Amino acid sequence: MDKVISETKRWVEQQLTAEKTGHDWYHIDRVYKMAIRLAKEEGADPFIVAMAALLHDLADDKVVKDEQAGLDRIEAWLDRFHVSKSDRLHILTIITSISYKGGNGEKLKTIEAKVVQDADRLDALGAIGVARTFQYSGAKGQPIYEPQREVRSKMTLEEYRHGQSSAVHHFYEKLLKLKDLMNTKTGKKIAEERHQFIEVFLEQFLLEWGSPQRGDS
């Protein structure tokens, strides 16, 4: 299993060499390491967690143009190493179910899925989460902030993916909600700490902007 994981690390890194939206190899590596940590705490299957964490963005529409093509490539990769049918299905199910999707994501059924989702969401919080938010918004041509724009409290998947927003609005529309959506005890603790950092950042940002504090958090 160690060989499969090490080969997968190399392959995923190669796939993401040109990634510029904050879903690059370094993001994957952080999610992988956090997922392994949470898996130990929660008694989750380390192989399933490792593979799902490493592969999770290769079939995400934020990163690839065709999700199904991405899933097909992942399945072919797993088949290359003769990963069992049940493990392949579990890994693919995690990959297709952990995304936030504007709050319209699926309910997770296994501890492995919950661990990987927590690890991925933790990388959207704290100092790195702040940096990734502005990187993603810049890559998508969104402004830093538009004070006159309303925060969207509820969104369809289409609105979440393609609606007009700003980097700062993304904190209120998604990131400040994540600490209450964590699945694991350790994930909740880390999320609380990183959430507090975002609140401090936003307070200072809005102070410097000269904008009144938003009451949407």
SULZIJO-V67971 format. One record per residue. SS is DSSP state (2 for helix, 1 for strand, 0 for the rest). OMEGA is omega in degrees with one decimal (none if undefined). BURIAL is I if it has 16 or more other ideal C-beta (glycine too) atoms within 10 Angstrom, else O. Layout:
# SULZIJO-V67971
ss->(SS,SS)
omega->(OMEGA,OMEGA)
burial->(BURIAL,BURIAL)
This chain:
# SULZIJO-V67971
ss->(0,2,2,2,2,2,2,2,2,2,2,2,2,2,2,0,0,0,0,0,0,0,0,0,2,2,2,2,2,2,2,2,2,2,2,2,2,2,2,2,2,2,0,0,0,2,2,2,2,2,2,2,2,2,2,2,2,2,2,0,0,0,0,0,0,0,2,2,2,2,2,2,2,2,2,2,2,2,2,2,0,0,0,0,2,2,2,2,2,2,2,2,2,2,2,2,2,0,0,0,2,2,2,0,0,0,0,0,0,0,2,2,2,2,2,2,2,2,2,2,2,2,0,0,0,2,2,2,2,2,2,2,2,2,2,2,2,2,2,0,0,0,1,0,0,0,0,0,0,0,0,0,0,0,0,0,2,2,2,2,2,2,0,0,0,1,2,2,2,2,2,2,2,0,2,2,2,2,2,2,2,0,0,0,2,2,2,2,2,2,2,2,2,2,2,2,2,2,2,2,2,2,2,2,2,2,2,2,2,0,0,0,0,0,0,0,0)
omega->(179.5,179.3,178.9,-179.3,-179.0,177.1,179.2,176.2,-179.0,-177.8,-179.1,178.5,178.2,-178.4,-171.4,-177.2,-177.6,-174.8,-174.5,-176.8,-176.9,177.4,-175.5,-178.7,-178.2,173.7,-179.9,-178.0,177.3,179.1,179.0,-177.4,177.8,-179.8,177.5,176.9,-179.3,179.9,178.3,-179.7,-171.6,-179.1,179.4,178.6,-174.3,-179.7,178.7,-179.5,-178.7,-176.3,179.2,178.9,-178.8,-171.9,-164.1,-177.3,-178.6,174.4,179.5,-175.4,172.0,-173.3,-176.9,-179.0,-174.7,-178.0,-177.5,176.6,177.0,178.2,178.8,179.3,177.9,-179.5,177.8,178.4,179.1,179.5,178.8,-179.3,176.6,173.2,-174.8,-178.7,-178.7,178.0,176.8,-178.9,-179.9,-179.8,-179.4,178.5,176.6,-177.4,-176.2,-172.5,-172.3,-176.2,-177.9,175.8,177.2,-177.7,-178.2,-177.8,-177.8,173.9,-175.1,-173.1,-176.7,178.9,178.5,177.7,-179.3,178.9,-178.6,178.1,178.1,-179.0,179.2,-179.0,177.9,178.8,174.8,-177.9,178.0,-176.8,179.0,177.1,176.7,-178.9,-178.9,179.1,-179.3,176.1,-178.9,-179.0,177.5,179.5,-178.8,177.4,179.3,179.5,175.4,-175.5,173.1,-173.4,-176.5,-176.8,178.8,173.5,179.6,-177.4,178.2,-177.9,166.7,177.2,179.6,178.5,-179.6,-177.2,-168.0,179.1,179.7,179.8,175.2,179.4,-177.7,177.3,-178.7,177.0,-177.4,-177.0,-179.5,-163.6,179.2,178.1,-168.7,-176.0,179.7,-179.0,-178.8,-173.7,-171.3,-178.9,179.7,178.5,179.3,-179.1,-179.7,-179.6,179.7,179.5,-177.1,175.4,-179.9,177.3,179.7,178.5,178.2,179.0,-178.0,177.8,-180.0,179.5,-177.4,175.5,-179.9,179.4,-174.6,-178.4,177.0,178.5,177.3,178.4,-171.8,-175.3,none)
burial->(O,O,O,I,I,O,O,I,I,O,I,I,O,O,I,I,O,O,I,O,I,I,I,I,I,O,I,I,I,I,I,I,O,I,I,I,I,I,I,O,O,I,O,I,I,I,I,I,I,I,I,I,I,I,I,I,I,I,I,I,O,O,I,I,O,O,I,O,O,I,I,O,I,I,I,O,I,I,O,O,O,O,I,O,O,O,O,I,O,I,I,I,I,I,I,O,I,I,I,I,O,I,O,O,O,O,O,I,O,I,I,I,I,I,I,I,I,I,I,I,I,I,I,I,I,I,O,I,I,I,O,I,I,O,I,I,I,O,O,O,O,I,O,O,O,O,O,O,O,O,I,I,O,O,I,O,O,O,O,I,O,O,O,O,I,I,I,I,I,I,I,I,I,I,I,I,I,I,I,O,I,I,I,I,O,I,I,O,O,I,I,O,O,I,I,O,O,I,O,O,I,I,O,O,I,I,O,O,O,O,O,O,O,O,O,O,O)
